[in-house]
């Protein structure tokens, strides 16, 4: 993370939003808008993330504004928390930096009919079993292998393919964003190297900020919405945060190499070459979109297999079938993706490419893409926090369509670089500190826990407060971690 601070203009629009005017830099096509309050805006100024918001405003075809959510921090090209929509009919571009290296990194939440009293006596053994049975860590291989025709079909069909293999149920598909499949995925546009990297990684957690947590519903804020989702106070849930592993990373890497000279080829001037892009309908744009969609399908399969393995561990631990424990998927949402969506912009309905990089879709009630069960309450939004404090379940609100192309935050957002977090943790036992908070944590190394210590993140409660007050998404339930496994 760069040490430079942001010294450009930040004009307060209202209690939840700040503007970077397009007059800030010649070449900005639209304003930048950062959703934050007075408590969080000082953190925004501590790195170059706001500068990245301004830089994204240079992209051809960008609509309305270059946006950032309150969990904003510095990233590759786009900031983490960055959102923009581009119109292909106005020369709009697609930019891998607006999706990220971990294509379709996302979160899923599974409920149960177990309560804290049922799990508390077994939590240490449960976490040990989860850690033993679910592969975690850099480059880790898992129990599943997909090669040749199998990896091709998985990339084309997403988690629907796992349905045919007996590794998913129809309900799992129904409660996954986009039903676990982006149409238009083309496995032939994914390099053999990427496929080889992913062949043994589907159903593995990975490293960094990825996790599997056993959580307790700590507080209910919207009883009606919580009831629709089947969430109750003190109920045990499982939250999974992972993405497309080495396959997605390689797809992004391949695309950035392919697009290195594309801006020059198409006469696109950019303030940062990490914003490498191509017109949506260009050969380069079409190729990247097809490969990105395939990687997104891989990520949904990865989270589905992680969930299935967690179900098996619970079944073994408690001596009951997971179906008897009602370990059902509440919802799965992605937060590193670009999708072609219909939005009202400037009084017109347009189909635009919405880039969400560290940002979550948050469609409001009655949106046709929401599962029928959730139509009246809005799309479930799952927001993980750090492993010592809390995570949240929200629902999308009409304000998201009016202000952010149907988008809200994706997590707490880093407050400290990994290097700084490691330095801060010298001489400390993060696992013991977590245990004192009532959280049993297992990771491949002390370094991994140190990098992801609670202090390294903003307080997710503060971030959620902004999107709630801004009308982007509404609080439903707060979740408290009691057990976590990490890479």
N, C-alpha and C positions, 0 to 999 in steps of 0.2 A: 504494500500500500504506500503511495507516495506521501512524503512528509509535508509537501507544500500545502498551504491552506488556500481557501478560495477568498479572493478579495473583490469579486465582481459585485454587481448590484443584486440586491434581494429586496424587492418591494412587497410589503405585506398586503395581500388581497383581502383576507379575512382571518378569523381566529385559527383556521386550519390550512391556509394556503399562502405561498409566497411566489412572486413572479420574477423571472429574469427577463427583462424586456428584450425584444428582438433587435433593438437598437444597440445592445451591448457589443455585438460583433457584426461587422459587415459580412453578409452571407447567411445570417440567420433568417430563415423563411417564416418562422413563427416564434412566439414567446416560449419560454420555459416555465413550467408550473411545478412547484415542489409542495407536496402535501405534508405539512408539519405544523407544530404549534411552537409557542415561545420556548417551551422546555426543551424541544428537540432541535430547534433550528441552529443552536450554537454548535451541536455535533456535526451538522451538515457542513459547516464552514471549516472543519478541521482537516478535510482532505480535498481532492480535486473532483469529487463526484458531481458537485454543482456545475463545474466547468464541463463535465461530460454531458450534462443535461443541455447546456448551451450548444455543444458541438453536434448533438443529435439533431438539433433544429436546422442544420444545414442540409439534411437528407432530401433529395428530390421527391416531390409528391407528398411530403409530410402534411398531415391534416391537424387543424385546431391548435395543438401545442405539443412540445416535447415535455413529457410528464415524468414525475418521480414520486414514489410512495414514501411514507415516513420512515421505512427501514432502509432508506438510501445509504449506500456506501460505494466506494470506488470499485470499479470492475474493469473488464476488458472491453474497450470501445464504449459501450453503454455502461452507465452505472448499474450496480445491483439495485433493483427497484425501479428501473427505467421502463417506460412504456411509450410507444409511438405507433401511429397508424399511417400507412402510406396508400395512396390511391393509384392503382395501375393505370387508370385512364388519364392521370395527370403526370405520367412519367415516374410513378412511384417505384421505389427500390426495395429489395430484400437485403438485410444485413445480418450475417451470422453473429455479429457482436451484439445484436438485439435479441438473440435467443440464448447464447451462451454455449460454453463447451459441453456442459452436462445437459444435453437436449432432453426436454421433458423430465427434468428433475421435478419431483412433485411429492405430494403427501397423501396418504390414505388413512382413514380412521375406521377401526372395527370396534363395535360395541360387544357386550356380552350380558348374560344374566347373573354374572358373579358380582359380588360386592366386596368392598375393602375388607370386611370382617372375614370373608372366605379366603382371601388371598394373602392377607398380612402374615399369617404364620408360615407361609411357604415362599415368601417373596425372594429370599436369598437363593433357595434351590431353584425357583422358577427362572430367575435371571441367569444362573449358572447353566441351566439346561438350554435356555434360548441362545446363550453365547456359544455353547458347545455344538449346537445343532444348526445354527444359522451362520453361514460363512460371512466373516467381516474382514476388512483390511484391504490394503492396496493390492490390486491385481489378483485377488483371491478367486480360486475356482470353486464351483459348487457341485451339488449332486446331480444337476441337470446339464445335459449337453445337447446343443442344437447345431448341426452342420448340414452342408449341402442343401437338399430340398427342404429340410426342416427349418433351417435358419431363414431360407427364402420365404417360406410360408408364414413363419412367425413375424417377419418384418412386413409382410404384405397385409396380414390379417389382424395383427395385434393380439390382445388377450382373448379374442374369439377363437383363435387357434387353440388356446389352452383348454377351451370348453370341449373341443373334440378329443383332447387327450385326457380328459377326466381330471384336470388340474384347476378347474374353475366351475362355478355354477352360474346359471343364467342370471341370478340376482347380482352376482359379482359384476357381470358385464353391464347390467342395467344401471348400476349405481357408480359407474366409472365415467368421468368426463369423456364425451364423444363416444361412449360405449367402448372405450379402450381401443379405438381404431380411427386413424386419420385416412380418409379416402385419398387416393392419388399417391400413396407411398409406392416407390419403385425400388425394390431390392437390388435391381441391376445397377442403380446409381450409387450403391454403397460399395466401397472398395473391398477387395478380398482381405486386405489387411484389417479393416474395421470388422468384418465378419469374423475373422479369426480371433480378434481381441474379445469379441462378445460371445464366442461359441460356448465357453464354459462359465460365463459370468452372469447368465440370467438366473435370478434367484439368489444373488449375493448383495450384501449391503454396501460394500465399499468403505471409504474412509472419509476423513474431513468432517463436515457437519452432518453427514448421514447418520441415521440412528434408527433403532426400534425401541420404543418406550412402552412400558406398562404404566398406565395412568389411571387416576381416579377423577371422576367428575366432582370438582371441588365446589362449584357454585353454579346455579342456574339463573340466568338473567331474563330469558324469554321462555316461560313455561310451556306455552303453546307450541312454539317451534321445537323445543327440546323434546316434547312428547311425540311430535311427528317423527323425529329422528330416532326415537326410542332411547333417549338419554335421561337418566335419573341421578339425583345426588348420591354420591359414594359408589356409583357403578364403576366397574373395571372396564377400561377400554385399552386398545392397542393402537398406537400411532406409528406409522412407518414413513420414513423420509429417505428416498433414494431416487436414482435416475437411470440413465442409459449406459452407465459404466464406461468401460474402455471403448465400446463400439460408438457411443455418441460422441465421446471426446475425439475419436479419429475422424468421424464424419465432419465435425467442425474444423479440425485441423486440415483435412483434405480440401474443404471448401475455402478456407482462408488462403491456402496456397493457390487454388484455382482462381480466386478473385483478386489476387495481388495486383494485377495490372488492369483489372476491369474498370475501375473509375477513370483511368486515363483513356482507355478504349472508348468509353461512352461519354467522355467530356464532363465527368462529375468532379467538382472540386470539393475536397474535404479538409477539415482542420486537423484530422487525426487519422492516420492510415489504419488504425485498428477498427475504424468504421467501414472498412472495405465492403463494397456492396455492388449490386448489379441491378439493372431494370428487371422488374418481376417477370416480364415476358421474354427476356433475353435467354439465349441458350444456357448461360451460366446461372441465371436466376431460376430457370425451370429445373436444372439439374440439382441445385442445392435444395430447393423446396421438396423435390421428390425424395432425396436422401434424408432430409430433416424429418419428414413425415415417417419414413421407415424407422429412423432412430427413436422417434416418439413412440411408435408401436412397440418397439423393443422394451422401452422403459415401463410401459404399462404391464407388459408381461413380467418384467422383473419384480415390480411391486406385488403383482398377483401371486407369484411364486413365493415371495417373502411372506406374504400373508398366509399362504397355505401351510408353509413350514411352521409359522407361529401357531396356527390352529392345532397342528399335530403335537407340538410341544405341550400346549395347554391340555389337550386330550389325554396325553400320557401322564401328565402331572396330576390331573384331577380325576382320572379314571372314568371319564365320560366322553362321549362323542362331541366334537365341536358343535355339531348341529344342536345337540341337547343343551349346550351352554349358550346357544343363540349367538354365536360369534359371527355376526353378519356385518358386511361392509356398510358403513353409513354413507361414505362418499370418497371418491378419489379425485383430486384436482392437481393439475400441473402448473408449474410457475416458471418454466423456461421454454417458451414455445412461440411460434408465429402462426396465426390462424386467419383464414379468410372469413370475415364476418360482416354482417350488415349493421350499419349504424346511421343514425340521423346526424348529419353534419351541416351546419349552416342552413337549416331548413330543408335540406334534401336528404333522401335516403341513398346511401352509397355502400358499395361493397369494398372493403379496405383490408389490407394486411395489418393486423394488430400484432406488434411485437411485444411480448411480455417477458422481460428478463428479470427474474427475481420479483415477480408480481403475479397475482392470482386472479383468475376470472371470477366475477361476482355478479352474475346475472340476476335481475330482480324478479319478484313474483310474476307469474304468468308468462315468462319467456318460454318459447316453444322447445328450447334445447334442455330444459330442466326436466328430470324424471317426473312423471305425473304425481307421485306421492308428495313431492316438494313444491309443486307449482304454486300453491297458495302462500307458502312462507318465503320463497326465494331459494336460490341455489346455495347449498351448504358451502361454506368457505372454511378451510382448515388452516390455521395459522400456528405453526410450531414456535415455541420460544426456546430459551436455553434449558439445559437439563437439570437446573437447580430450582427453577421458579415455576413456570406455567406455560401452557399452550391454550389456544382458544378455538372455539367453533363459532362462526358467525354465519349470517345469511346475507346474500346480495340485496342491494337496495336500488330504487330508481335513480338515486343520485349518481350511481356509478355509470349509468348509460348517458346521463346528461354531462358528466364531467371527465370521465376517464376511460371511455370505450369499454365499459363493463368490467372494470378492474379495481382491485384493492391490493393491500400489502401482501407479503408472502411469509414474513417471519419477524424476528426481533431486529435483525440487522446488526452487523458487527460494530462494536465500539472500540475494538482493539485488534491490531493485526496479529497474525499467528506468532510472528517473531516476538512482538511485545508481550503477548500472553505467555509464551514460554519463559521469557525473562522474569515476568511477574510471578510465575509459579515456582521459581527456584527455592528449594528448601521446604516446599509445601507438599502435602499429600492431598491432591484434589479428590481422590476417591474417599478418603476419610472425611473431608469437609462435606462432601455430598451425603455420606452416610449420616453425619450429624444432622443433616436437614431431612433425613428420612428417605434418602434415595440410594438404592444399591446400584452401583455402576460397574460395568465390566468393559474393558477395551483391550486392544492388542498391545498397547504400550501406555506408560505414564505420560509420554509426550502427547499422545492423542487426546488424553483427558485434559492436559494442561492447555493445549491449543483451543479447546472447546469449553473451558471453564466458564461458569456463569458470568463472571466479571468481564469476559471478552465480548459480551453482547449487551445491547440496549435492553432495557426492561420492556418485554413484549406488551405489558399492560399499557405503557405509555404510547406505544405504536398503535395498538388497537383503539385506544381512546380517540386518536386523531381520525381514523377511518370511520369510526362510529359517529363522531360529532360532525364529520364532513358529509354524512349521508351516503357513503360508499358501501358500507356493510354494517349490519347491526349485531350487537353482542347476543349470543345465545347461551353459551356455557364456557366456563373456565376449567381447564384440566390441570391436575397436579401430578407430576411424575413421582413414581415410587420405585421404578426399576428401569435401567437403560443399558442397552448394549451398543457399542460403537467400534469402528475400525481402529 
